[in-house]
């Protein structure tokens, strides 16, 4: 799901909404390190799951949120809690 709330800034951390069905295509479009991280941590993109993908130099490269097959307005609701 492509949704841009703000223009990306150098310090912005991307948040990706990904369903279990869409996970293979998502990983194919990401850097190899991201795919390896998701495999290593057994991330399956179940609704409500969260993966903080580390950046090579430290920090967070991106956040991957597992969603239902069809994400809706509430797909981001639990993110601040996790």
N, C-alpha and C positions, 0 to 999 in steps of 0.2 A: 504494500500500500504506500503510495507516494503522497505525502502530505507535508507541506512546508508551512510552518507557522510564522517563521521569521527568516530573514535573509541569513545564510550561514556566515558566521564570523570565525576568525582564526581560533578562538577559544571555545567555540560551540562543540558540544558532543552530540553526534547524530543519534537519534533514537529510531530504531527500525521495528515496525510491527510485522511479525512473521507468523503465519499459520503453519501447522505441522505439514500440510500438503505443499506449502510454498517454500519450505526449508531447503530442499535440494537446489532449487533455482536461486534462492537467495545466496546460499553459500557459493554457488558457481560464479556469481557476480561480485564477490567480495575478494579481498586479498587472501592469498593462501593461508596466511597466519590466522585470519579470522575463522576460516573453515576448520583449521586444525584445532583451534581453541574450542569451538563448539563441539567438535567430535570428542576431544579429550575430556571435556566436562559433561559429556552425555546430554547436551542440550537437545531437547526434542520439540521445542516450540509448543508445548501444551499451553492452553489458555491460562494466563496468569503467571507463567514462568518468566524469569528474568535472567539474562546473562550480561555481565559487565565484561566486555572484551578489553584486555589490557593493550596499551600502546607499547611499541617497541622501546621507547625511551622512558617508560613509566607513565602513570596516569591511565586514563580510560580512552580507548580508541573509539568505541561506540557502545551503545546499549541495545540489546536485542530483546524485545518483548514478545513472548508467545501469545497468540490471539486465537480466537475461534476462527473457523474457516472463513467467515465473513466478518472482518473487524467492524466495529461500530463506534459510536461516540464514547462509549464507556471503556474501550480497550486500553486507554491510558490511565484509567481511574486508580488502579492499584500501584502504579509505578512509584509514586512518592513514598508509599508505605514500605516498599521492598528496597 
